[in-house]
């Protein structure tokens, strides 16, 4: 399922079997899907490239404990998906700065790897600081922070 500003997650999107003994009430599995192609001239020089970057939610890997589900917990999980979109936008922004060169493939792969690493660190920091949504003040801080960061990169938003 692709990220969209118009369509937030619902509990119906979480299709994996719940982990009833887990400390968390839910788990959102999301990630960056990335691909690219390059064109060479008849002389073998790189002349152009295209890329595709998307934020995806994986329903079959995402779960929640029904007894602990609430709109507040769902908003926490949505923010995990929004963080994925944020790093998709950062990756698109980085790609937009690239110039065609003999190292274009390596440059694209390096940007993708860096975005994935930073996203994983940010997801972990988010859960750590909010204690998986239990710290209400920190949750509010993160919601405002992510909204502001998404706005800054609105020119690179998923359609």
ABEGO torsion letter per residue (X at the ends): XBBBAABBBBAAABABBBBAABABABBBBBBBBBBBBBBBBAAGBBABBBBBBBBBBBAAABBBBAAABBAAAAAAAAAAAAAAAAAAAAAAAAAAABBBBAAAAAAAAAAAAAAAAAAAAAAAAAAAAAGGGABAAAAAAAAAAAAAAAAAAAAABBX
